[in-house]
Amino acid sequence: MGTEGGMLVFSPDSIVKQTYEAPIVVTGIKYSEDNLSHVLSDADYLEIPTRRRNFTISFAALDYTNSLDIEYAYKLDDNQWYYIGKKNSVSFVSLPAGKYQFQIKATNGDGIWMNTVKTVTLQVLPTFGKPVGLRLLSSCCLGDIFSYRICFFLYLLFEA
């Protein structure tokens, strides 16, 4: 190849693909109810409030060479990876209460999938009345009240 300063010679075999394993970080969460983004500093645990089950998690691979070419994949408590291309966020709608392992992986700037996987524990809190103990307690109390009313009714019936 010719330049103003002379000839430029290189061997295509000397160009190597990038092997850098960039860390993946969680950068924010946005709840659809308030439409505000909450900036996170690489969280490993997220507690999702009761009334905010519609949310979007944002993340990034910290690779600054060809960063626009980085692709992502995620999985949530199953063995299937969902490949989402260059989009660096995932939205969840009405995620049931429970504990989930949210995992993210990415390519580097050269499009090679990295071995680095970021795992975030999502704890989606139950709505009021959903915990088993509360339902059991409610059932017992209602049963006691119902039994008391039947006994009282029978007492009044036979006393008269």
PyMOL CGO cylinders between C-alpha atoms (Angstrom):
from pymol import cmd
from pymol.cgo import CYLINDER

trace = [
    CYLINDER, 0.00, 0.00, 0.00, 1.38, 3.40, -0.89, 0.3, 1, 1, 1, 1, 1, 1,
    CYLINDER, 1.38, 3.40, -0.89, 1.41, 6.46, 1.35, 0.3, 1, 1, 1, 1, 1, 1,
    CYLINDER, 1.41, 6.46, 1.35, 2.99, 9.93, 1.20, 0.3, 1, 1, 1, 1, 1, 1,
    CYLINDER, 2.99, 9.93, 1.20, 5.91, 8.70, 3.24, 0.3, 1, 1, 1, 1, 1, 1,
    CYLINDER, 5.91, 8.70, 3.24, 6.58, 5.60, 1.15, 0.3, 1, 1, 1, 1, 1, 1,
    CYLINDER, 6.58, 5.60, 1.15, 5.34, 2.05, 1.07, 0.3, 1, 1, 1, 1, 1, 1,
    CYLINDER, 5.34, 2.05, 1.07, 3.43, 0.41, 3.88, 0.3, 1, 1, 1, 1, 1, 1,
    CYLINDER, 3.43, 0.41, 3.88, 3.78, -3.33, 4.09, 0.3, 1, 1, 1, 1, 1, 1,
    CYLINDER, 3.78, -3.33, 4.09, 2.04, -5.65, 6.51, 0.3, 1, 1, 1, 1, 1, 1,
    CYLINDER, 2.04, -5.65, 6.51, 1.17, -9.30, 6.69, 0.3, 1, 1, 1, 1, 1, 1,
    CYLINDER, 1.17, -9.30, 6.69, -2.56, -10.09, 7.11, 0.3, 1, 1, 1, 1, 1, 1,
    CYLINDER, -2.56, -10.09, 7.11, -1.51, -13.13, 9.15, 0.3, 1, 1, 1, 1, 1, 1,
    CYLINDER, -1.51, -13.13, 9.15, -0.05, -10.81, 11.79, 0.3, 1, 1, 1, 1, 1, 1,
    CYLINDER, -0.05, -10.81, 11.79, -3.48, -9.33, 12.62, 0.3, 1, 1, 1, 1, 1, 1,
    CYLINDER, -3.48, -9.33, 12.62, -4.85, -11.22, 15.59, 0.3, 1, 1, 1, 1, 1, 1,
    CYLINDER, -4.85, -11.22, 15.59, -8.31, -11.25, 17.08, 0.3, 1, 1, 1, 1, 1, 1,
    CYLINDER, -8.31, -11.25, 17.08, -8.74, -9.64, 20.47, 0.3, 1, 1, 1, 1, 1, 1,
    CYLINDER, -8.74, -9.64, 20.47, -8.66, -12.06, 23.41, 0.3, 1, 1, 1, 1, 1, 1,
    CYLINDER, -8.66, -12.06, 23.41, -9.44, -9.56, 26.16, 0.3, 1, 1, 1, 1, 1, 1,
    CYLINDER, -9.44, -9.56, 26.16, -12.18, -10.77, 28.55, 0.3, 1, 1, 1, 1, 1, 1,
    CYLINDER, -12.18, -10.77, 28.55, -14.07, -7.61, 29.46, 0.3, 1, 1, 1, 1, 1, 1,
    CYLINDER, -14.07, -7.61, 29.46, -15.98, -7.52, 32.73, 0.3, 1, 1, 1, 1, 1, 1,
    CYLINDER, -15.98, -7.52, 32.73, -19.76, -7.17, 32.48, 0.3, 1, 1, 1, 1, 1, 1,
    CYLINDER, -19.76, -7.17, 32.48, -21.48, -4.76, 34.86, 0.3, 1, 1, 1, 1, 1, 1,
    CYLINDER, -21.48, -4.76, 34.86, -25.09, -3.96, 35.67, 0.3, 1, 1, 1, 1, 1, 1,
    CYLINDER, -25.09, -3.96, 35.67, -25.51, -0.23, 35.10, 0.3, 1, 1, 1, 1, 1, 1,
    CYLINDER, -25.51, -0.23, 35.10, -29.11, 0.53, 36.00, 0.3, 1, 1, 1, 1, 1, 1,
    CYLINDER, -29.11, 0.53, 36.00, -32.71, -0.47, 36.57, 0.3, 1, 1, 1, 1, 1, 1,
    CYLINDER, -32.71, -0.47, 36.57, -35.77, 1.37, 35.31, 0.3, 1, 1, 1, 1, 1, 1,
    CYLINDER, -35.77, 1.37, 35.31, -39.23, 0.71, 36.74, 0.3, 1, 1, 1, 1, 1, 1,
    CYLINDER, -39.23, 0.71, 36.74, -42.08, 1.34, 34.31, 0.3, 1, 1, 1, 1, 1, 1,
    CYLINDER, -42.08, 1.34, 34.31, -44.25, 2.71, 37.13, 0.3, 1, 1, 1, 1, 1, 1,
    CYLINDER, -44.25, 2.71, 37.13, -42.08, 5.77, 37.76, 0.3, 1, 1, 1, 1, 1, 1,
    CYLINDER, -42.08, 5.77, 37.76, -40.26, 5.92, 34.41, 0.3, 1, 1, 1, 1, 1, 1,
    CYLINDER, -40.26, 5.92, 34.41, -37.01, 6.93, 36.14, 0.3, 1, 1, 1, 1, 1, 1,
    CYLINDER, -37.01, 6.93, 36.14, -33.68, 5.20, 35.70, 0.3, 1, 1, 1, 1, 1, 1,
    CYLINDER, -33.68, 5.20, 35.70, -31.89, 4.22, 38.88, 0.3, 1, 1, 1, 1, 1, 1,
    CYLINDER, -31.89, 4.22, 38.88, -28.14, 4.07, 38.40, 0.3, 1, 1, 1, 1, 1, 1,
    CYLINDER, -28.14, 4.07, 38.40, -26.46, 1.03, 39.91, 0.3, 1, 1, 1, 1, 1, 1,
    CYLINDER, -26.46, 1.03, 39.91, -22.80, 0.47, 40.61, 0.3, 1, 1, 1, 1, 1, 1,
    CYLINDER, -22.80, 0.47, 40.61, -22.44, -3.10, 39.41, 0.3, 1, 1, 1, 1, 1, 1,
    CYLINDER, -22.44, -3.10, 39.41, -25.02, -4.79, 41.62, 0.3, 1, 1, 1, 1, 1, 1,
    CYLINDER, -25.02, -4.79, 41.62, -24.88, -8.53, 42.36, 0.3, 1, 1, 1, 1, 1, 1,
    CYLINDER, -24.88, -8.53, 42.36, -28.25, -8.51, 44.16, 0.3, 1, 1, 1, 1, 1, 1,
    CYLINDER, -28.25, -8.51, 44.16, -31.42, -6.62, 43.29, 0.3, 1, 1, 1, 1, 1, 1,
    CYLINDER, -31.42, -6.62, 43.29, -34.53, -6.56, 45.43, 0.3, 1, 1, 1, 1, 1, 1,
    CYLINDER, -34.53, -6.56, 45.43, -37.60, -5.84, 43.33, 0.3, 1, 1, 1, 1, 1, 1,
    CYLINDER, -37.60, -5.84, 43.33, -40.35, -4.10, 45.35, 0.3, 1, 1, 1, 1, 1, 1,
    CYLINDER, -40.35, -4.10, 45.35, -43.84, -5.55, 45.51, 0.3, 1, 1, 1, 1, 1, 1,
    CYLINDER, -43.84, -5.55, 45.51, -45.56, -3.06, 43.22, 0.3, 1, 1, 1, 1, 1, 1,
    CYLINDER, -45.56, -3.06, 43.22, -42.73, -2.73, 40.67, 0.3, 1, 1, 1, 1, 1, 1,
    CYLINDER, -42.73, -2.73, 40.67, -42.71, -5.99, 38.75, 0.3, 1, 1, 1, 1, 1, 1,
    CYLINDER, -42.71, -5.99, 38.75, -42.36, -4.30, 35.35, 0.3, 1, 1, 1, 1, 1, 1,
    CYLINDER, -42.36, -4.30, 35.35, -38.73, -3.23, 35.00, 0.3, 1, 1, 1, 1, 1, 1,
    CYLINDER, -38.73, -3.23, 35.00, -35.74, -3.03, 32.69, 0.3, 1, 1, 1, 1, 1, 1,
    CYLINDER, -35.74, -3.03, 32.69, -32.19, -3.95, 33.68, 0.3, 1, 1, 1, 1, 1, 1,
    CYLINDER, -32.19, -3.95, 33.68, -29.31, -2.27, 31.80, 0.3, 1, 1, 1, 1, 1, 1,
    CYLINDER, -29.31, -2.27, 31.80, -25.79, -3.66, 31.58, 0.3, 1, 1, 1, 1, 1, 1,
    CYLINDER, -25.79, -3.66, 31.58, -22.52, -3.18, 29.70, 0.3, 1, 1, 1, 1, 1, 1,
    CYLINDER, -22.52, -3.18, 29.70, -19.37, -5.06, 28.78, 0.3, 1, 1, 1, 1, 1, 1,
    CYLINDER, -19.37, -5.06, 28.78, -16.41, -2.84, 29.59, 0.3, 1, 1, 1, 1, 1, 1,
    CYLINDER, -16.41, -2.84, 29.59, -14.62, -3.30, 26.27, 0.3, 1, 1, 1, 1, 1, 1,
    CYLINDER, -14.62, -3.30, 26.27, -13.87, 0.03, 24.62, 0.3, 1, 1, 1, 1, 1, 1,
    CYLINDER, -13.87, 0.03, 24.62, -12.53, -1.28, 21.30, 0.3, 1, 1, 1, 1, 1, 1,
    CYLINDER, -12.53, -1.28, 21.30, -15.39, -1.63, 18.81, 0.3, 1, 1, 1, 1, 1, 1,
    CYLINDER, -15.39, -1.63, 18.81, -17.85, -1.21, 21.69, 0.3, 1, 1, 1, 1, 1, 1,
    CYLINDER, -17.85, -1.21, 21.69, -20.72, -0.65, 19.25, 0.3, 1, 1, 1, 1, 1, 1,
    CYLINDER, -20.72, -0.65, 19.25, -20.22, -4.20, 17.93, 0.3, 1, 1, 1, 1, 1, 1,
    CYLINDER, -20.22, -4.20, 17.93, -20.62, -5.95, 21.28, 0.3, 1, 1, 1, 1, 1, 1,
    CYLINDER, -20.62, -5.95, 21.28, -23.54, -8.40, 21.40, 0.3, 1, 1, 1, 1, 1, 1,
    CYLINDER, -23.54, -8.40, 21.40, -25.29, -9.75, 24.49, 0.3, 1, 1, 1, 1, 1, 1,
    CYLINDER, -25.29, -9.75, 24.49, -27.19, -12.81, 25.68, 0.3, 1, 1, 1, 1, 1, 1,
    CYLINDER, -27.19, -12.81, 25.68, -29.02, -13.49, 28.94, 0.3, 1, 1, 1, 1, 1, 1,
    CYLINDER, -29.02, -13.49, 28.94, -30.80, -16.27, 30.78, 0.3, 1, 1, 1, 1, 1, 1,
    CYLINDER, -30.80, -16.27, 30.78, -33.07, -16.37, 33.80, 0.3, 1, 1, 1, 1, 1, 1,
    CYLINDER, -33.07, -16.37, 33.80, -33.08, -19.56, 35.88, 0.3, 1, 1, 1, 1, 1, 1,
    CYLINDER, -33.08, -19.56, 35.88, -33.04, -21.89, 32.91, 0.3, 1, 1, 1, 1, 1, 1,
    CYLINDER, -33.04, -21.89, 32.91, -30.51, -23.41, 30.55, 0.3, 1, 1, 1, 1, 1, 1,
    CYLINDER, -30.51, -23.41, 30.55, -31.47, -21.43, 27.46, 0.3, 1, 1, 1, 1, 1, 1,
    CYLINDER, -31.47, -21.43, 27.46, -29.54, -18.35, 26.44, 0.3, 1, 1, 1, 1, 1, 1,
    CYLINDER, -29.54, -18.35, 26.44, -31.55, -15.60, 24.74, 0.3, 1, 1, 1, 1, 1, 1,
    CYLINDER, -31.55, -15.60, 24.74, -29.39, -13.76, 22.22, 0.3, 1, 1, 1, 1, 1, 1,
    CYLINDER, -29.39, -13.76, 22.22, -30.47, -10.12, 22.03, 0.3, 1, 1, 1, 1, 1, 1,
    CYLINDER, -30.47, -10.12, 22.03, -27.91, -8.67, 19.64, 0.3, 1, 1, 1, 1, 1, 1,
    CYLINDER, -27.91, -8.67, 19.64, -26.42, -5.26, 20.41, 0.3, 1, 1, 1, 1, 1, 1,
    CYLINDER, -26.42, -5.26, 20.41, -29.20, -4.29, 22.83, 0.3, 1, 1, 1, 1, 1, 1,
    CYLINDER, -29.20, -4.29, 22.83, -27.74, -3.89, 26.34, 0.3, 1, 1, 1, 1, 1, 1,
    CYLINDER, -27.74, -3.89, 26.34, -30.93, -4.11, 28.38, 0.3, 1, 1, 1, 1, 1, 1,
    CYLINDER, -30.93, -4.11, 28.38, -33.65, -6.64, 29.20, 0.3, 1, 1, 1, 1, 1, 1,
    CYLINDER, -33.65, -6.64, 29.20, -37.24, -5.91, 30.23, 0.3, 1, 1, 1, 1, 1, 1,
    CYLINDER, -37.24, -5.91, 30.23, -39.40, -8.06, 32.49, 0.3, 1, 1, 1, 1, 1, 1,
    CYLINDER, -39.40, -8.06, 32.49, -43.18, -7.78, 32.80, 0.3, 1, 1, 1, 1, 1, 1,
    CYLINDER, -43.18, -7.78, 32.80, -45.11, -9.11, 35.80, 0.3, 1, 1, 1, 1, 1, 1,
    CYLINDER, -45.11, -9.11, 35.80, -42.27, -11.30, 37.04, 0.3, 1, 1, 1, 1, 1, 1,
    CYLINDER, -42.27, -11.30, 37.04, -43.74, -13.60, 39.73, 0.3, 1, 1, 1, 1, 1, 1,
    CYLINDER, -43.74, -13.60, 39.73, -42.47, -13.37, 43.30, 0.3, 1, 1, 1, 1, 1, 1,
    CYLINDER, -42.47, -13.37, 43.30, -39.39, -15.46, 43.99, 0.3, 1, 1, 1, 1, 1, 1,
    CYLINDER, -39.39, -15.46, 43.99, -35.62, -15.62, 43.77, 0.3, 1, 1, 1, 1, 1, 1,
    CYLINDER, -35.62, -15.62, 43.77, -34.01, -15.73, 40.31, 0.3, 1, 1, 1, 1, 1, 1,
    CYLINDER, -34.01, -15.73, 40.31, -30.49, -15.98, 38.92, 0.3, 1, 1, 1, 1, 1, 1,
    CYLINDER, -30.49, -15.98, 38.92, -30.17, -13.51, 36.03, 0.3, 1, 1, 1, 1, 1, 1,
    CYLINDER, -30.17, -13.51, 36.03, -27.06, -14.16, 33.91, 0.3, 1, 1, 1, 1, 1, 1,
    CYLINDER, -27.06, -14.16, 33.91, -25.52, -12.03, 31.18, 0.3, 1, 1, 1, 1, 1, 1,
    CYLINDER, -25.52, -12.03, 31.18, -22.72, -12.79, 28.72, 0.3, 1, 1, 1, 1, 1, 1,
    CYLINDER, -22.72, -12.79, 28.72, -21.27, -10.77, 25.85, 0.3, 1, 1, 1, 1, 1, 1,
    CYLINDER, -21.27, -10.77, 25.85, -18.93, -10.78, 22.91, 0.3, 1, 1, 1, 1, 1, 1,
    CYLINDER, -18.93, -10.78, 22.91, -15.79, -8.71, 22.79, 0.3, 1, 1, 1, 1, 1, 1,
    CYLINDER, -15.79, -8.71, 22.79, -15.28, -5.96, 20.21, 0.3, 1, 1, 1, 1, 1, 1,
    CYLINDER, -15.28, -5.96, 20.21, -14.25, -8.56, 17.60, 0.3, 1, 1, 1, 1, 1, 1,
    CYLINDER, -14.25, -8.56, 17.60, -17.49, -10.54, 18.00, 0.3, 1, 1, 1, 1, 1, 1,
    CYLINDER, -17.49, -10.54, 18.00, -15.99, -13.46, 19.94, 0.3, 1, 1, 1, 1, 1, 1,
    CYLINDER, -15.99, -13.46, 19.94, -18.14, -14.73, 22.81, 0.3, 1, 1, 1, 1, 1, 1,
    CYLINDER, -18.14, -14.73, 22.81, -16.33, -14.32, 26.12, 0.3, 1, 1, 1, 1, 1, 1,
    CYLINDER, -16.33, -14.32, 26.12, -16.29, -16.84, 28.96, 0.3, 1, 1, 1, 1, 1, 1,
    CYLINDER, -16.29, -16.84, 28.96, -17.15, -14.06, 31.43, 0.3, 1, 1, 1, 1, 1, 1,
    CYLINDER, -17.15, -14.06, 31.43, -20.69, -14.36, 32.80, 0.3, 1, 1, 1, 1, 1, 1,
    CYLINDER, -20.69, -14.36, 32.80, -22.22, -11.80, 35.15, 0.3, 1, 1, 1, 1, 1, 1,
    CYLINDER, -22.22, -11.80, 35.15, -24.73, -13.27, 37.63, 0.3, 1, 1, 1, 1, 1, 1,
    CYLINDER, -24.73, -13.27, 37.63, -27.23, -11.09, 39.47, 0.3, 1, 1, 1, 1, 1, 1,
    CYLINDER, -27.23, -11.09, 39.47, -29.64, -12.44, 42.07, 0.3, 1, 1, 1, 1, 1, 1,
    CYLINDER, -29.64, -12.44, 42.07, -33.12, -10.97, 41.63, 0.3, 1, 1, 1, 1, 1, 1,
    CYLINDER, -33.12, -10.97, 41.63, -35.38, -11.17, 44.68, 0.3, 1, 1, 1, 1, 1, 1,
    CYLINDER, -35.38, -11.17, 44.68, -38.92, -10.28, 43.63, 0.3, 1, 1, 1, 1, 1, 1,
    CYLINDER, -38.92, -10.28, 43.63, -40.88, -9.57, 46.79, 0.3, 1, 1, 1, 1, 1, 1,
    CYLINDER, -40.88, -9.57, 46.79, -44.35, -11.11, 47.20, 0.3, 1, 1, 1, 1, 1, 1,
    CYLINDER, -44.35, -11.11, 47.20, -47.45, -8.95, 47.31, 0.3, 1, 1, 1, 1, 1, 1,
    CYLINDER, -47.45, -8.95, 47.31, -49.34, -8.62, 50.58, 0.3, 1, 1, 1, 1, 1, 1,
    CYLINDER, -49.34, -8.62, 50.58, -51.17, -11.83, 51.37, 0.3, 1, 1, 1, 1, 1, 1,
    CYLINDER, -51.17, -11.83, 51.37, -49.00, -14.00, 49.15, 0.3, 1, 1, 1, 1, 1, 1,
    CYLINDER, -49.00, -14.00, 49.15, -46.60, -15.47, 51.71, 0.3, 1, 1, 1, 1, 1, 1,
    CYLINDER, -46.60, -15.47, 51.71, -47.66, -18.96, 52.72, 0.3, 1, 1, 1, 1, 1, 1,
    CYLINDER, -47.66, -18.96, 52.72, -47.51, -18.16, 56.43, 0.3, 1, 1, 1, 1, 1, 1,
    CYLINDER, -47.51, -18.16, 56.43, -49.83, -15.20, 56.05, 0.3, 1, 1, 1, 1, 1, 1,
    CYLINDER, -49.83, -15.20, 56.05, -52.34, -17.24, 54.04, 0.3, 1, 1, 1, 1, 1, 1,
    CYLINDER, -52.34, -17.24, 54.04, -52.25, -20.01, 56.64, 0.3, 1, 1, 1, 1, 1, 1,
    CYLINDER, -52.25, -20.01, 56.64, -52.73, -17.54, 59.48, 0.3, 1, 1, 1, 1, 1, 1,
    CYLINDER, -52.73, -17.54, 59.48, -55.63, -15.89, 57.64, 0.3, 1, 1, 1, 1, 1, 1,
    CYLINDER, -55.63, -15.89, 57.64, -57.26, -19.26, 57.04, 0.3, 1, 1, 1, 1, 1, 1,
    CYLINDER, -57.26, -19.26, 57.04, -56.94, -20.21, 60.72, 0.3, 1, 1, 1, 1, 1, 1,
    CYLINDER, -56.94, -20.21, 60.72, -58.37, -16.89, 61.88, 0.3, 1, 1, 1, 1, 1, 1,
    CYLINDER, -58.37, -16.89, 61.88, -61.29, -17.08, 59.46, 0.3, 1, 1, 1, 1, 1, 1,
    CYLINDER, -61.29, -17.08, 59.46, -61.89, -20.70, 60.46, 0.3, 1, 1, 1, 1, 1, 1,
    CYLINDER, -61.89, -20.70, 60.46, -61.90, -19.75, 64.15, 0.3, 1, 1, 1, 1, 1, 1,
    CYLINDER, -61.90, -19.75, 64.15, -64.32, -16.89, 63.56, 0.3, 1, 1, 1, 1, 1, 1,
    CYLINDER, -64.32, -16.89, 63.56, -66.60, -19.13, 61.50, 0.3, 1, 1, 1, 1, 1, 1,
    CYLINDER, -66.60, -19.13, 61.50, -66.51, -21.88, 64.16, 0.3, 1, 1, 1, 1, 1, 1,
    CYLINDER, -66.51, -21.88, 64.16, -67.27, -19.34, 66.90, 0.3, 1, 1, 1, 1, 1, 1,
    CYLINDER, -67.27, -19.34, 66.90, -70.30, -18.02, 64.98, 0.3, 1, 1, 1, 1, 1, 1,
    CYLINDER, -70.30, -18.02, 64.98, -71.68, -21.54, 64.43, 0.3, 1, 1, 1, 1, 1, 1,
    CYLINDER, -71.68, -21.54, 64.43, -71.25, -22.39, 68.13, 0.3, 1, 1, 1, 1, 1, 1,
    CYLINDER, -71.25, -22.39, 68.13, -72.87, -19.11, 69.17, 0.3, 1, 1, 1, 1, 1, 1,
    CYLINDER, -72.87, -19.11, 69.17, -75.78, -19.70, 66.76, 0.3, 1, 1, 1, 1, 1, 1,
    CYLINDER, -75.78, -19.70, 66.76, -76.30, -23.24, 68.10, 0.3, 1, 1, 1, 1, 1, 1,
    CYLINDER, -76.30, -23.24, 68.10, -76.16, -21.92, 71.67, 0.3, 1, 1, 1, 1, 1, 1,
    CYLINDER, -76.16, -21.92, 71.67, -78.84, -19.35, 70.92, 0.3, 1, 1, 1, 1, 1, 1,
    CYLINDER, -78.84, -19.35, 70.92, -80.94, -21.92, 69.05, 0.3, 1, 1, 1, 1, 1, 1,
    CYLINDER, -80.94, -21.92, 69.05, -80.98, -24.47, 71.90, 0.3, 1, 1, 1, 1, 1, 1,
    CYLINDER, -80.98, -24.47, 71.90, -81.22, -21.96, 74.75, 0.3, 1, 1, 1, 1, 1, 1,
    CYLINDER, -81.22, -21.96, 74.75, -84.49, -20.51, 73.49, 0.3, 1, 1, 1, 1, 1, 1,
]
cmd.load_cgo(trace, "trace")
